[in-house]
Amino acid sequence: MELFANYRAKILGEMYEGEPFGPDKLTMLWPLLAGCAIFAALDIGVGLANQYRLIVLGALVTPGIIWLGYLMFHMLRALRAWTVRQNSND
């Protein structure tokens, strides 16, 4: 868990201390892409039925969507703080 906390702190530090769009987009999207790739492999390999297909899709994609939403929230806050800093320097 400490590894994830350090990873999260590094990303948020890049956002708030530097440019608001500091981390690259792959940093934000990799959990979503990983969930989609795992789902595609399971769907092709196992051939899930319709109701189970949606359950598995939701279970694999939801953490990536939560992570993306969390980082987007902080990116917008960092953009606001960056804009205030730029206006106060002028």
N, C-alpha and C positions, 0 to 999 in steps of 0.2 A: 504494500500500500504506500510505503514511503517513496518508492520509485515513481508511482503515479502522481503523488503530491509534488515531487520535485519537477516532473515533466510539466504539470499544470502551472506551477509557479514560474517556470522558465518561459512558457508561452505568454502568460499574463504580464510578466515583466517586460518582454519584448513589445507587447502592445502598449502598455502604459508609459514606458520610459522612452521609447523611440517613436517611430512613425506608428499611427494607429493601425495600419495594415501591415504590421511587422511580420507575423508568421505567414508562411506561404499557405496557399489554399489546400495543399495536400495534407498539411498538419491538421486542418480542420475537417477534411473529408475522409481520412483514411479509415476511421471506424465504420463509417457508412459504406464505403467501398468494400471493406473486408466482409461486412455482413451480407452485402449483395452477392459477392463472389461465393461465399459459403452457401448461400441460399441457391444460387444457380447450380453449383455442383451437386447439392442434395436433390434439387428438383430434377435435374437431368439424370442423375444416377439412380435415384430411388423411384421417381415418378409418383409424387405425392398426390393424394386425392384433393379435391377442391377445398374442403373445409380445413383439412390439416395443412394445406399449402398456405393459406392465409395466416394461420396460427404460427407456423414456423417463420414465415416472412416477417410478421410483426415482432416475434421474439428476437430475430437476428438483426433487424434494421432499427429497432427502437433505441438501443444504446447509442448508435451513431447519430441519430436524429437529436437525441438529448444533448450529446457532446457538441454538435454543430450549433444548436440553439444557444447553449451556454456560451460558446466562444463568440457567436454573433452578438449576443447581449453585451459582452465585455468589449467587443470591437466597436460597437456604437458608443459605449461610454468613453472609450479611449479616444474616439474621433471627436467627441464633444469636448473632452479635456484638452486635446491637441489644438482644436480650433480656438478655445479660450486662451491657451498659451500663445498662439500665433497672433491673436488680436491684441493681447496685452503687451507683446513685444513691439508692436508697430506704433 
